[in-house]
Amino acid sequence: TKDKPIIFSSASDHPKIADWSQLNLDEGSRLDYVIVGYLRTPSANGNDIEITNSIFRHVMWGGISLADKNSRIINNTIYDCGHEGLDVHGGEPYIANNLIYECNTGIVVLTDNLEVVRGQFFKGRSNPTIVNNILLNNGHGIYILNSDGTYLNNTITSPVGPSHDW
């Protein structure tokens, strides 16, 4: 619940980023009022994944990584991520009403045969719907490479300025 969230975190008394490896979400997973922190990266590995009303913080890589899926990422707070707050590799995710701040890039959208790990490719066109998100104090706001999608009413303020927000 909002008052009693589930917490996935480091077991250390003095947690550091990447204290634990990964949170994998399989098809049909639901996270609502969850706090996730001090890991390498959370990944959504199946269709019909929903993450709502949650906090992702102090993450080494991407706050939430979506690959070739049709997930719903709604009303979350994502911050202090070494790379991007949210990354999309294919699929048609719905990303709305999130606050993303203090990451290298707020949202990254990539597509078509991107080699992420040697010999492992993400295949499929990215066609996200990204609406009503607030992206503050990230190195870049939204980075789009060879992708489609709908991008409406997002508020972007980044230290390198609007010319770097695609």
Residue pairs with C-beta under 8 A, 6 or more apart in sequence:
1 33
2 33
2 53
4 33
5 33
5 34
5 35
5 54
5 55
6 31
6 33
6 34
6 35
7 34
7 35
7 36
7 37
8 23
8 34
8 35
8 36
8 37
8 39
9 15
9 35
9 36
9 37
9 38
10 16
10 19
10 20
10 37
10 38
10 39
11 19
11 20
12 19
12 38
15 37
15 38
15 58
16 38
17 38
17 58
17 59
17 60
17 80
17 82
18 38
18 39
18 40
18 60
19 38
19 39
20 38
20 39
20 40
21 39
21 40
22 39
22 40
22 41
22 42
22 43
23 36
23 39
23 42
23 43
24 42
24 43
24 45
25 31
25 42
25 43
25 44
25 45
25 46
25 49
25 51
26 45
26 46
26 49
27 45
27 46
27 47
27 48
27 49
28 46
28 47
28 48
28 49
29 44
29 46
29 49
29 50
30 49
30 50
30 51
30 52
31 50
31 51
31 52
31 54
32 50
32 51
32 52
32 53
32 54
33 53
33 54
34 51
34 54
34 55
35 54
35 55
35 57
36 42
36 54
36 55
36 56
36 57
36 59
37 55
37 56
37 57
37 58
37 59
38 58
38 59
39 59
39 60
40 59
40 60
40 61
41 59
41 60
41 61
41 62
41 65
42 56
42 59
42 62
42 63
42 64
42 65
43 65
43 67
44 51
44 64
44 65
44 66
44 67
44 69
44 71
45 67
45 69
46 69
47 69
47 70
47 71
48 70
48 71
49 66
49 69
49 71
49 72
50 71
50 72
50 74
51 64
51 71
51 72
51 73
51 74
51 76
52 72
52 73
52 74
52 75
52 76
53 74
53 75
53 76
54 76
54 77
55 76
55 77
55 78
56 63
56 64
56 76
56 77
56 78
56 79
56 81
56 85
57 63
57 77
57 78
57 79
57 80
58 80
59 80
59 81
59 82
60 81
60 82
61 81
61 82
61 83
62 81
62 83
62 84
62 85
62 86
62 87
62 108
63 78
63 79
63 81
63 84
63 85
63 86
63 100
63 103
64 73
64 76
64 78
64 85
64 86
64 87
65 86
65 87
65 89
66 73
66 86
66 87
66 88
66 89
66 91
66 93
67 89
67 90
67 91
67 122
68 89
68 90
68 91
68 122
68 123
68 124
69 90
69 91
69 93
70 91
70 92
70 93
70 94
71 91
71 93
71 94
72 93
72 94
73 86
73 93
73 94
73 95
73 96
73 98
74 94
74 95
74 96
74 97
74 98
75 96
75 97
75 98
76 98
76 99
77 98
77 99
77 100
78 85
78 86
78 98
78 99
78 100
78 101
78 103
79 85
79 99
79 100
79 101
79 102
79 103
80 102
80 103
81 102
81 103
81 104
82 103
82 104
83 103
83 104
83 105
83 108
84 103
84 104
84 105
84 106
84 107
84 108
84 143
85 98
85 100
85 101
85 103
85 105
85 106
85 107
85 135
85 138
86 95
86 98
86 100
86 106
86 107
86 108
87 107
87 108
87 109
87 110
88 95
88 107
88 108
88 109
88 110
88 126
88 128
88 147
89 110
89 111
89 114
89 116
89 122
89 124
89 126
90 111
90 122
90 123
90 124
90 125
90 126
91 124
91 126
91 127
91 128
92 127
92 128
92 129
93 128
93 129
94 128
94 129
95 107
95 128
95 129
95 130
95 131
95 133
96 129
96 130
96 131
96 132
96 133
97 131
97 132
97 133
98 133
98 134
99 133
99 134
99 136
100 106
100 107
100 133
100 134
100 135
100 136
100 138
101 134
101 135
101 136
101 137
101 138
102 136
102 137
102 138
103 138
103 139
104 138
104 139
104 140
105 138
105 139
105 140
105 141
105 142
105 143
106 133
106 135
106 138
106 140
106 141
106 142
106 156
106 158
107 130
107 133
107 135
107 141
107 142
107 143
108 142
108 143
108 145
109 126
109 128
109 130
109 142
109 143
109 144
109 145
109 147
109 149
110 122
110 126
110 145
110 146
110 147
111 122
111 124
111 125
111 126
111 145
111 146
111 147
111 148
112 123
112 124
112 125
112 146
113 121
113 122
113 123
114 121
114 122
115 121
116 122
125 147
125 148
126 147
126 148
126 149
127 147
127 148
127 149
128 147
128 149
128 150
129 149
129 150
130 142
130 149
130 150
130 151
130 152
130 154
131 150
131 151
131 152
131 153
131 154
132 152
132 153
132 154
133 154
133 155
134 154
134 155
135 141
135 142
135 154
135 155
135 156
135 157
135 158
136 155
136 157
136 158
137 157
137 158
137 159
138 158
139 158
139 159
139 160
139 164
140 158
140 160
140 164
140 165
140 166
141 154
141 156
141 157
141 158
141 162
141 164
141 165
141 166
142 151
142 154
142 156
142 165
142 166
143 166
144 151
144 166
156 162
156 165
158 164
158 165
